[in-house]
Amino acid sequence: MMSATSTLALTHFVTLADSFDKNKVTPGVLGFIVFAVIGGAVWLLMKSMNKHMKKVDFEEAPEAGEAGGTAAAAPKAPKPKTS
């Protein structure tokens, strides 16, 4: 069920859309410039991300079920000094 206000708004937008000449409406130079800026920004972000990902030094810790167990993978605590 549509209210009278929404029906009036819908008919207004439909008549407004019909008044445009579909052969003359194009994105134009401004559309190209905006698209080129967005494309350049994505390229720069990907380049920056690639540089940061190369700096990451990651070693995955062995799982508990693998040979050697977790005791072998854990660093050993230093022995206390005795005099």
C-alpha positions in Angstrom: 0.0 0.0 0.0 1.5 3.3 -1.1 0.7 6.7 0.5 -0.3 9.7 -1.5 3.0 11.4 -0.9 5.1 8.5 -2.1 2.9 8.1 -5.2 3.3 11.9 -6.0 7.1 11.7 -5.5 7.3 8.6 -7.7 5.4 10.2 -10.6 7.5 13.4 -10.3 10.7 11.4 -10.6 9.4 9.4 -13.5 8.5 12.5 -15.5 11.9 14.1 -14.6 13.7 11.0 -15.9 11.7 11.1 -19.2 12.8 14.7 -19.8 16.5 13.7 -20.3 17.7 13.0 -23.8 19.2 9.5 -23.4 21.5 10.1 -26.5 23.1 13.3 -25.0 23.6 12.2 -21.4 27.2 11.0 -20.9 29.6 10.9 -18.0 31.8 13.4 -19.8 35.2 14.7 -18.8 34.4 15.0 -15.1 33.3 11.3 -15.0 36.6 10.3 -16.6 38.6 12.4 -14.2 36.9 11.0 -11.1 37.3 7.5 -12.4 41.0 8.1 -13.2 41.6 9.5 -9.7 39.9 6.5 -8.0 42.0 4.2 -10.2 45.2 6.0 -9.3 44.3 5.9 -5.6 43.7 2.1 -5.7 47.0 1.6 -7.6 48.9 3.6 -4.9 47.2 1.8 -2.1 48.0 -1.6 -3.6 51.6 -0.5 -4.1 51.9 0.6 -0.5 50.2 -2.6 0.8 52.6 -4.7 -1.3 55.6 -2.9 0.2 54.3 -3.3 3.8 53.5 -7.0 3.3 57.1 -7.6 2.1 58.3 -6.3 5.5 56.3 -8.8 7.5 58.4 -11.6 8.9 56.0 -14.3 10.1 56.7 -17.8 11.2 53.8 -20.0 12.1 54.1 -21.7 15.5 53.9 -25.5 15.3 50.7 -27.1 16.4 50.5 -29.2 19.6 50.0 -32.5 17.9 53.1 -32.3 15.8 56.3 -34.4 16.5 58.4 -32.9 19.3 55.5 -31.6 21.3 55.1 -28.1 22.7 57.9 -28.5 25.2 60.5 -28.7 22.3 59.0 -25.7 20.6 58.9 -23.5 23.7 62.0 -21.5 24.5 63.9 -22.8 27.5 64.2 -20.6 30.5 67.7 -19.6 31.6 69.1 -21.5 34.6 69.5 -19.5 37.8 73.1 -18.7 38.7 74.5 -20.5 41.7 77.6 -19.4 43.5 
